[in-house]
Amino acid sequence: MSSIKLKNDCIFYYGNPAGYVEKDIATVDSMFQNDELENWIHQRELTAIWTDGVFEKLSKGEKMLGHNGMETPLKVCRIWQLKSNVDPRYKFIGYEELKENLGEPDKENYEIVYDGEIETNNLEVIYMKFNLDHPHGFTGHSLSISDVIELYDSTSSEFYYVDRFGFKEIDFEPQDQRKDMNMSM
């Protein structure tokens, strides 16, 4: 198992948010600078920029400046959780097992338990926040497997299924809406 992972453009070094990737540039906190991480960055043909304070900002879920000097725009967050009357077989199940046995997650089985801004687009930080420090207006249970995180702005939405380990980006449109879209193409 690798000690370095890239999730949602965030570099995790032994579980710590060490840096982030934007286009072909990896901005990494200089306290993590070592041969192992340098080799990992080089293997992915990224250019490394070693910078102080990246770990601290990522750990707090703060916005990072992109390489063009502009802040990465934050999206608004919605948390979707299964309705209480949904068949228990849908609850606390990994994505692949769900897909194989019951099909894709169905938006009709879910309800929104949070809709608001949360200072980050980082799914790992969002997961921790909704487990340890519930924001005002959150009406659900602590985030767990089978929940869905939606990040959206005025132009688009991205949906992420909380899986056994990490997150799986999913298409979360109602079944009939997907059929209508396919028929019109």
Backbone as CSV, one residue per row, in Angstrom:
resi,resn,N_x,N_y,N_z,CA_x,CA_y,CA_z,C_x,C_y,C_z
1,MET,0.844,-1.180,0.000,0.000,0.000,0.000,0.889,1.242,0.000
2,SER,0.582,2.182,-0.864,1.394,3.374,-1.017,1.180,4.339,0.152
3,SER,2.237,4.997,0.549,2.160,5.971,1.633,1.811,7.355,1.106
4,ILE,1.749,7.495,-0.229,1.416,8.772,-0.854,0.208,8.548,-1.751
5,LYS,-0.814,9.374,-1.560,-2.038,9.238,-2.350,-2.449,10.611,-2.873
6,LEU,-3.091,10.594,-4.036,-3.655,11.805,-4.623,-5.163,11.642,-4.646
7,LYS,-5.868,12.475,-3.881,-7.328,12.431,-3.833,-7.853,13.833,-4.071
8,ASN,-8.672,13.987,-5.103,-9.284,15.279,-5.412,-8.250,16.396,-5.489
9,ASP,-7.162,16.101,-6.159,-6.058,17.033,-6.383,-5.292,17.400,-5.106
10,CYS,-5.546,16.702,-4.007,-4.804,16.920,-2.766,-3.836,15.752,-2.570
11,ILE,-2.585,16.063,-2.267,-1.567,15.041,-2.035,-1.571,14.706,-0.541
12,PHE,-1.773,13.432,-0.239,-1.729,12.974,1.149,-0.465,12.145,1.338
13,TYR,0.352,12.567,2.293,1.597,11.881,2.602,1.431,11.243,3.974
14,TYR,1.350,9.899,4.002,1.075,9.153,5.231,-0.174,9.717,5.928
15,GLY,-1.195,10.012,5.135,-2.463,10.489,5.666,-2.537,11.979,5.934
16,ASN,-1.440,12.695,5.780,-1.421,14.133,6.035,-1.582,14.912,4.734
17,PRO,-2.421,15.962,4.723,-2.544,16.776,3.515,-1.266,17.587,3.314
18,ALA,-0.417,17.112,2.422,0.913,17.695,2.245,0.973,18.731,1.140
19,GLY,0.048,18.660,0.186,0.082,19.598,-0.924,-1.084,19.368,-1.860
20,TYR,-1.040,20.035,-3.000,-2.108,19.900,-3.975,-1.538,20.015,-5.381
21,VAL,-2.298,19.498,-6.334,-1.882,19.505,-7.735,-2.840,20.379,-8.513
22,GLU,-2.272,21.252,-9.325,-3.053,22.082,-10.229,-2.362,22.045,-11.578
23,LYS,-3.067,21.528,-12.574,-2.510,21.286,-13.905,-1.311,20.360,-13.762
24,ASP,-0.109,20.791,-14.101,1.063,19.915,-13.998,2.026,20.388,-12.913
25,ILE,1.490,21.115,-11.923,2.321,21.644,-10.838,1.829,21.098,-9.502
26,ALA,2.771,20.573,-8.712,2.470,20.103,-7.361,3.026,21.123,-6.370
27,THR,2.156,21.761,-5.623,2.574,22.681,-4.574,2.536,21.894,-3.279
28,VAL,3.714,21.735,-2.642,3.844,20.850,-1.490,4.520,21.601,-0.358
29,ASP,4.048,21.342,0.861,4.665,21.967,2.029,6.118,21.512,2.132
30,SER,7.013,22.466,2.344,8.449,22.158,2.356,8.846,21.240,3.508
31,MET,8.032,21.134,4.550,8.399,20.216,5.646,8.311,18.752,5.212
32,PHE,7.638,18.477,4.079,7.533,17.108,3.576,8.573,16.799,2.502
33,GLN,9.450,17.740,2.206,10.417,17.540,1.135,11.399,16.433,1.507
34,ASN,11.356,15.348,0.727,12.263,14.218,0.918,12.330,13.437,-0.391
35,ASP,13.225,12.476,-0.459,13.421,11.714,-1.691,12.166,10.959,-2.113
36,GLU,11.474,10.351,-1.147,10.289,9.555,-1.465,9.225,10.407,-2.166
37,LEU,8.917,11.564,-1.601,7.898,12.427,-2.175,8.383,13.070,-3.478
38,GLU,9.640,13.432,-3.534,10.188,13.994,-4.772,10.110,12.975,-5.913
39,ASN,10.412,11.704,-5.637,10.323,10.655,-6.653,8.877,10.450,-7.104
40,TRP,7.950,10.462,-6.158,6.537,10.301,-6.469,6.076,11.419,-7.414
41,ILE,6.470,12.643,-7.123,6.102,13.795,-7.961,6.743,13.663,-9.342
42,HIS,8.016,13.279,-9.371,8.739,13.123,-10.638,8.105,12.030,-11.507
43,GLN,7.696,10.908,-10.899,7.067,9.808,-11.648,5.772,10.246,-12.328
44,ARG,5.102,11.219,-11.785,3.850,11.722,-12.355,4.082,12.905,-13.284
45,GLU,5.366,13.175,-13.554,5.773,14.248,-14.462,5.191,15.593,-14.047
46,LEU,5.229,15.849,-12.737,4.767,17.117,-12.189,5.975,17.977,-11.835
47,THR,5.786,19.276,-11.835,6.809,20.197,-11.371,6.510,20.513,-9.914
48,ALA,7.487,20.363,-9.050,7.279,20.590,-7.613,7.599,22.030,-7.243
49,ILE,6.716,22.611,-6.457,6.971,23.909,-5.832,6.855,23.667,-4.331
50,TRP,7.977,23.794,-3.632,8.024,23.544,-2.197,7.754,24.857,-1.481
51,THR,6.702,24.881,-0.664,6.220,26.116,-0.058,5.884,25.884,1.414
52,ASP,6.256,26.813,2.261,5.902,26.726,3.682,4.421,27.056,3.882
53,GLY,3.786,26.414,4.866,2.427,26.741,5.276,1.314,26.016,4.546
54,VAL,1.653,25.198,3.535,0.623,24.496,2.765,-0.111,23.489,3.654
55,PHE,0.638,22.710,4.435,0.028,21.712,5.320,-0.966,22.366,6.279
56,GLU,-0.559,23.449,6.898,-1.411,24.115,7.879,-2.716,24.591,7.239
57,LYS,-2.613,25.208,6.069,-3.820,25.702,5.402,-4.726,24.562,4.964
58,LEU,-4.142,23.514,4.391,-4.962,22.376,3.959,-5.604,21.684,5.153
59,SER,-4.884,21.576,6.256,-5.426,20.926,7.459,-6.626,21.679,8.012
60,LYS,-6.603,22.992,7.865,-7.711,23.812,8.356,-8.820,23.943,7.328
61,GLY,-8.594,23.387,6.120,-9.598,23.491,5.072,-9.648,24.858,4.429
62,GLU,-8.571,25.641,4.576,-8.559,26.981,4.015,-8.357,26.951,2.510
63,LYS,-8.765,28.042,1.890,-8.591,28.194,0.455,-7.109,28.345,0.142
64,MET,-6.719,27.775,-0.985,-5.341,27.921,-1.449,-5.342,28.788,-2.688
65,LEU,-4.287,29.563,-2.857,-4.154,30.343,-4.075,-3.649,29.440,-5.174
66,GLY,-4.238,29.539,-6.326,-3.769,28.788,-7.479,-2.469,29.397,-7.981
67,HIS,-1.858,28.745,-8.946,-0.576,29.223,-9.463,-0.713,30.508,-10.254
68,ASN,-1.954,30.869,-10.606,-2.172,32.128,-11.294,-2.423,33.254,-10.297
69,GLY,-2.295,32.946,-8.983,-2.482,33.954,-7.942,-3.931,34.143,-7.533
70,MET,-4.837,33.443,-8.153,-6.260,33.562,-7.838,-6.653,32.439,-6.878
71,GLU,-7.631,32.727,-6.020,-8.116,31.674,-5.137,-8.864,30.636,-5.953
72,THR,-8.717,29.373,-5.566,-9.508,28.328,-6.174,-10.947,28.565,-5.728
73,PRO,-11.889,28.713,-6.658,-13.260,29.012,-6.246,-13.867,27.865,-5.455
74,LEU,-14.522,28.217,-4.372,-15.185,27.203,-3.552,-16.566,26.906,-4.099
75,LYS,-16.941,25.671,-3.998,-18.293,25.271,-4.360,-19.102,25.162,-3.078
76,VAL,-20.406,25.164,-3.228,-21.309,24.980,-2.101,-21.466,23.476,-1.898
77,CYS,-21.740,23.070,-0.678,-21.802,21.646,-0.337,-23.220,21.245,0.068
78,ARG,-23.648,20.110,-0.459,-24.869,19.464,0.010,-24.489,18.078,0.491
79,ILE,-25.082,17.661,1.584,-24.914,16.294,2.080,-26.250,15.580,1.898
80,TRP,-26.178,14.439,1.227,-27.348,13.599,0.977,-27.208,12.326,1.810
81,GLN,-28.267,11.976,2.537,-28.270,10.729,3.291,-29.545,9.961,2.972
82,LEU,-29.452,8.647,3.099,-30.595,7.796,2.789,-31.782,8.119,3.699
83,LYS,-32.963,8.111,3.129,-34.179,8.342,3.902,-34.368,7.195,4.888
84,SER,-35.049,7.471,5.977,-35.212,6.461,7.030,-36.027,5.253,6.578
85,ASN,-36.906,5.423,5.594,-37.758,4.314,5.160,-37.157,3.500,4.013
86,VAL,-35.908,3.750,3.642,-35.251,3.024,2.549,-34.870,1.621,3.020
87,ASP,-34.968,0.663,2.127,-34.577,-0.725,2.395,-33.183,-0.738,3.032
88,PRO,-33.014,-1.378,4.175,-31.722,-1.400,4.880,-30.559,-1.964,4.057
89,ARG,-30.861,-2.726,3.003,-29.783,-3.278,2.171,-28.973,-2.164,1.493
90,TYR,-29.553,-0.969,1.341,-28.871,0.153,0.699,-27.932,0.895,1.655
91,LYS,-28.073,0.640,2.937,-27.335,1.395,3.946,-25.992,0.750,4.268
92,PHE,-24.995,1.597,4.419,-23.653,1.181,4.853,-23.069,0.101,3.950
93,ILE,-23.157,0.314,2.639,-22.668,-0.651,1.667,-21.666,0.053,0.744
94,GLY,-20.590,-0.631,0.424,-19.586,-0.088,-0.478,-20.148,0.106,-1.873
95,TYR,-19.562,1.024,-2.622,-20.069,1.367,-3.945,-20.117,0.166,-4.889
96,GLU,-19.026,-0.578,-4.993,-18.991,-1.707,-5.937,-20.029,-2.767,-5.581
97,GLU,-20.177,-3.052,-4.296,-21.172,-4.034,-3.855,-22.588,-3.536,-4.148
98,LEU,-22.833,-2.252,-3.903,-24.138,-1.661,-4.202,-24.442,-1.774,-5.689
99,LYS,-23.490,-1.357,-6.505,-23.676,-1.366,-7.954,-23.942,-2.785,-8.466
100,GLU,-23.188,-3.748,-7.950,-23.318,-5.136,-8.399,-24.655,-5.760,-7.983
101,ASN,-25.090,-5.481,-6.761,-26.282,-6.140,-6.221,-27.587,-5.351,-6.366
102,LEU,-27.492,-4.022,-6.323,-28.718,-3.216,-6.296,-28.747,-2.097,-7.335
103,GLY,-27.662,-1.915,-8.071,-27.608,-0.842,-9.066,-26.958,0.418,-8.514
104,GLU,-26.921,1.438,-9.339,-26.325,2.721,-8.957,-27.125,3.373,-7.830
105,PRO,-26.492,4.258,-7.048,-27.247,5.001,-6.039,-28.380,5.788,-6.703
106,ASP,-29.545,5.776,-6.112,-30.733,6.422,-6.668,-31.075,7.649,-5.836
107,LYS,-31.071,8.790,-6.469,-31.339,10.059,-5.789,-32.688,10.052,-5.069
108,GLU,-33.638,9.284,-5.588,-34.972,9.211,-4.985,-34.930,8.595,-3.580
109,ASN,-33.884,7.837,-3.257,-33.751,7.215,-1.937,-33.105,8.143,-0.909
110,TYR,-32.672,9.314,-1.330,-31.899,10.216,-0.479,-32.674,11.493,-0.171
111,GLU,-32.235,12.134,0.909,-32.735,13.458,1.253,-31.555,14.341,1.620
112,ILE,-31.732,15.642,1.425,-30.670,16.603,1.744,-30.722,16.885,3.240
113,VAL,-29.578,16.704,3.915,-29.504,16.980,5.353,-28.606,18.184,5.652
114,TYR,-27.966,18.710,4.603,-27.177,19.940,4.746,-27.021,20.586,3.379
115,ASP,-27.103,21.912,3.348,-26.880,22.672,2.123,-26.293,24.015,2.537
116,GLY,-24.999,24.197,2.271,-24.368,25.452,2.655,-22.893,25.488,2.321
117,GLU,-22.262,26.596,2.649,-20.837,26.761,2.400,-20.050,26.205,3.577
118,ILE,-18.870,25.614,3.271,-18.073,25.025,4.347,-16.569,25.288,4.229
119,GLU,-16.163,26.298,3.494,-14.767,26.751,3.412,-13.800,25.810,2.712
120,THR,-14.250,24.735,2.088,-13.314,23.821,1.429,-14.026,22.996,0.366
121,ASN,-13.261,22.545,-0.617,-13.750,21.574,-1.598,-13.106,20.209,-1.359
122,ASN,-12.257,20.105,-0.366,-11.502,18.883,-0.090,-12.416,17.857,0.582
123,LEU,-12.648,16.741,-0.106,-13.582,15.731,0.404,-13.149,15.139,1.741
124,GLU,-11.852,14.940,1.936,-11.364,14.398,3.217,-11.671,15.361,4.366
125,VAL,-11.472,16.660,4.116,-11.747,17.670,5.144,-13.251,17.754,5.400
126,ILE,-14.047,17.679,4.342,-15.507,17.684,4.489,-15.952,16.484,5.330
127,TYR,-15.391,15.309,5.027,-15.733,14.100,5.775,-15.428,14.290,7.275
128,MET,-14.249,14.820,7.574,-13.878,15.038,8.983,-14.811,16.048,9.637
129,LYS,-15.121,17.118,8.914,-15.987,18.165,9.473,-17.364,17.608,9.838
130,PHE,-17.926,16.777,8.976,-19.260,16.248,9.236,-19.243,15.038,10.162
131,ASN,-18.073,14.707,10.686,-17.966,13.675,11.710,-17.581,14.259,13.059
132,LEU,-16.780,15.316,13.045,-16.248,15.838,14.306,-16.831,17.182,14.718
133,ASP,-17.181,18.014,13.756,-17.571,19.396,14.045,-18.740,19.780,13.151
134,HIS,-19.910,19.215,13.409,-21.068,19.434,12.542,-21.365,20.923,12.400
135,PRO,-21.493,21.408,11.162,-21.805,22.825,10.967,-23.266,23.123,11.314
136,HIS,-23.547,24.384,11.575,-24.904,24.833,11.875,-25.811,24.485,10.689
137,GLY,-26.953,23.919,10.971,-27.913,23.576,9.928,-27.841,22.129,9.467
138,PHE,-26.862,21.386,9.946,-26.735,19.973,9.581,-27.732,19.169,10.403
139,THR,-28.598,18.395,9.732,-29.651,17.655,10.435,-29.488,16.145,10.364
140,GLY,-28.389,15.668,9.795,-28.195,14.229,9.623,-27.309,13.613,10.684
141,HIS,-26.959,12.346,10.450,-26.016,11.633,11.311,-24.602,11.891,10.805
142,SER,-23.597,11.555,11.582,-22.219,11.725,11.136,-22.033,11.035,9.794
143,LEU,-21.227,11.636,8.930,-21.029,11.106,7.580,-20.501,9.684,7.637
144,SER,-21.047,8.824,6.784,-20.605,7.437,6.759,-20.825,6.853,5.371
145,ILE,-20.399,5.621,5.222,-20.508,4.906,3.955,-21.961,4.938,3.473
146,SER,-22.154,5.141,2.200,-23.425,5.237,1.473,-23.990,6.650,1.429
147,ASP,-23.414,7.610,2.151,-23.849,8.998,2.036,-23.269,9.590,0.754
148,VAL,-23.813,10.716,0.322,-23.346,11.376,-0.891,-23.031,12.831,-0.583
149,ILE,-21.855,13.269,-1.040,-21.437,14.663,-0.925,-21.607,15.294,-2.299
150,GLU,-22.294,16.419,-2.361,-22.445,17.158,-3.617,-21.712,18.481,-3.477
151,LEU,-20.858,18.781,-4.437,-20.211,20.086,-4.537,-20.771,20.752,-5.780
152,TYR,-21.295,21.983,-5.630,-21.953,22.611,-6.770,-21.738,24.114,-6.790
153,ASP,-21.913,24.673,-7.974,-21.943,26.113,-8.161,-23.047,26.409,-9.168
154,SER,-23.076,27.601,-9.714,-24.169,27.970,-10.617,-24.118,27.233,-11.949
155,THR,-23.003,26.585,-12.252,-22.875,25.933,-13.558,-22.907,24.410,-13.522
156,SER,-22.584,23.797,-12.386,-22.502,22.338,-12.374,-22.544,21.770,-10.955
157,SER,-22.755,20.457,-10.900,-22.714,19.709,-9.642,-21.824,18.496,-9.819
158,GLU,-21.102,18.142,-8.763,-20.314,16.912,-8.713,-20.806,16.135,-7.508
159,PHE,-21.015,14.827,-7.679,-21.532,13.980,-6.609,-20.498,12.918,-6.265
160,TYR,-20.270,12.706,-4.960,-19.289,11.731,-4.502,-19.938,10.809,-3.471
161,TYR,-19.926,9.524,-3.780,-20.432,8.491,-2.875,-19.356,8.230,-1.829
162,VAL,-19.733,8.246,-0.545,-18.785,7.917,0.519,-18.640,6.403,0.520
163,ASP,-17.458,5.946,0.110,-17.202,4.518,-0.068,-16.488,3.962,1.153
164,ARG,-16.174,2.683,1.115,-15.465,2.056,2.240,-14.149,2.772,2.523
165,PHE,-13.432,3.095,1.467,-12.183,3.847,1.587,-12.226,4.946,0.549
166,GLY,-12.389,6.157,0.972,-12.400,7.278,0.053,-13.765,7.549,-0.527
167,PHE,-13.768,8.072,-1.748,-14.985,8.561,-2.373,-15.018,8.110,-3.835
168,LYS,-16.196,7.914,-4.354,-16.380,7.511,-5.742,-17.278,8.543,-6.407
169,GLU,-16.771,9.209,-7.444,-17.616,10.168,-8.162,-18.708,9.393,-8.889
170,ILE,-19.948,9.862,-8.758,-21.089,9.154,-9.328,-21.956,10.100,-10.146
171,ASP,-22.777,9.513,-11.015,-23.825,10.223,-11.730,-25.061,10.055,-10.857
172,PHE,-25.609,11.148,-10.373,-26.647,11.055,-9.345,-27.972,11.656,-9.816
173,GLU,-28.203,11.656,-11.110,-29.462,12.181,-11.637,-30.528,11.098,-11.535
174,PRO,-31.780,11.490,-11.339,-32.857,10.491,-11.291,-32.879,9.653,-12.561
175,GLN,-33.252,8.379,-12.432,-33.249,7.438,-13.552,-34.024,7.970,-14.753
176,ASP,-35.236,8.504,-14.547,-36.041,8.961,-15.671,-35.414,10.161,-16.366
177,GLN,-34.725,11.007,-15.628,-34.056,12.168,-16.233,-32.905,11.703,-17.121
178,ARG,-32.152,10.669,-16.714,-31.059,10.141,-17.533,-31.608,9.546,-18.826
179,LYS,-32.738,8.839,-18.730,-33.341,8.247,-19.928,-33.778,9.317,-20.897
180,ASP,-34.423,10.382,-20.373,-34.860,11.485,-21.229,-33.677,12.142,-21.923
181,MET,-32.575,12.318,-21.188,-31.394,12.938,-21.778,-30.818,12.058,-22.879
182,ASN,-30.776,10.757,-22.660,-30.245,9.839,-23.663,-31.121,9.805,-24.918
183,MET,-32.414,9.887,-24.733,-33.318,9.830,-25.871,-33.218,11.082,-26.720
184,SER,-32.885,12.226,-26.111,-32.824,13.474,-26.867,-31.507,13.649,-27.591
185,MET,-30.516,12.806,-27.332,-29.219,12.955,-27.977,-29.199,12.452,-29.372
